[in-house]
Amino acid sequence: MTQHTESPAPPRRIIRWQPPAATENDALECRAVWRDNVVRRQDFEVAHPDVIWPPRHEPGAPWVAYVPMPDDTFLEVADATELGRLLDKLAIAVACRDAQRQRAA
């Protein structure tokens, strides 16, 4: 297992991310109810080491992570209730970011 050191909030400008509007037919493909969310987070950190996680999650506080964008900003992705939903939102935000990078290239 990789040792992951958590970073403080990023120094660059932060933009709160809003997920794209979903249609009735859209299902979160990344939602993996059968997997433990801690394992999902570890997998996500390995796959996307550039995403910044605050030092620790406080009980009752929103789950938050920061996605660096190509324009030197960070998207603040948050979920008020659970880690699993945050991971779903992060997967979408990272996919959107990667699509922007591909269009720019």
C-alpha positions in Angstrom: 0.0 0.0 0.0 1.3 3.5 -0.9 1.8 5.9 2.0 -0.2 9.0 1.2 0.5 12.2 2.9 -2.4 14.6 3.0 -1.8 18.2 2.0 -3.3 21.4 3.2 -5.8 23.3 1.0 -4.2 24.4 -2.3 -2.7 27.9 -2.5 -4.3 28.7 -5.9 -7.7 30.1 -6.6 -10.5 27.7 -5.6 -13.8 27.4 -7.6 -16.7 25.4 -6.1 -17.6 22.7 -8.5 -21.2 22.0 -9.5 -21.8 18.6 -11.1 -23.4 18.6 -14.5 -27.2 18.3 -14.5 -28.1 14.6 -14.7 -31.0 13.3 -16.8 -33.3 10.6 -15.6 -31.3 8.0 -17.6 -27.9 9.0 -16.2 -26.6 6.7 -13.4 -23.4 7.3 -11.6 -21.2 4.7 -13.3 -18.5 5.1 -10.6 -20.9 4.3 -7.8 -19.7 1.0 -6.4 -22.0 0.2 -3.5 -20.4 -3.2 -3.0 -16.9 -1.7 -2.3 -15.8 -0.3 0.9 -15.5 3.5 0.5 -12.1 3.6 2.3 -10.7 1.2 -0.3 -12.3 3.3 -3.0 -10.6 6.4 -1.6 -7.2 4.7 -1.5 -7.7 3.5 -5.1 -8.7 7.0 -6.2 -5.6 8.5 -4.5 -3.3 6.1 -6.3 -5.1 6.8 -9.7 -5.2 10.6 -9.1 -2.3 11.7 -6.9 -2.7 15.3 -7.9 -6.1 15.6 -6.1 -5.6 17.2 -2.7 -7.4 15.9 0.4 -7.7 18.1 3.5 -5.6 16.8 6.5 -8.5 15.1 8.2 -12.2 14.8 8.1 -14.1 16.2 11.0 -17.3 14.3 12.0 -20.3 16.3 10.8 -18.3 18.3 8.4 -18.6 18.0 4.6 -16.3 15.7 2.8 -14.0 17.9 0.6 -11.2 17.4 -2.0 -9.6 19.8 -4.5 -9.0 19.0 -8.1 -6.3 20.9 -9.9 -7.4 22.3 -13.3 -5.4 23.2 -16.4 -6.0 26.9 -15.8 -4.2 26.9 -12.4 -7.4 26.9 -10.4 -8.7 24.2 -8.1 -12.2 22.8 -8.1 -13.5 22.3 -4.6 -15.6 19.2 -4.7 -17.7 18.5 -1.6 -20.4 16.3 -0.3 -22.2 17.0 2.9 -23.1 13.5 3.8 -20.7 10.7 2.9 -17.4 9.7 1.4 -18.9 7.5 -1.3 -20.9 10.4 -2.8 -17.8 12.6 -2.7 -15.8 9.9 -4.6 -18.6 9.7 -7.2 -18.5 13.5 -7.6 -14.7 13.5 -7.8 -14.7 10.9 -10.5 -17.0 13.1 -12.6 -15.0 16.2 -11.9 -11.7 14.5 -12.9 -13.3 13.1 -16.1 -14.5 16.7 -17.0 -11.1 18.1 -16.3 -9.4 15.4 -18.4 -11.9 16.1 -21.2 -10.9 19.8 -21.1 -7.2 18.9 -21.3 -7.9 16.6 -24.3 -9.8 19.4 -26.1 -7.0 21.9 -25.4 -4.3 19.6 -26.8 
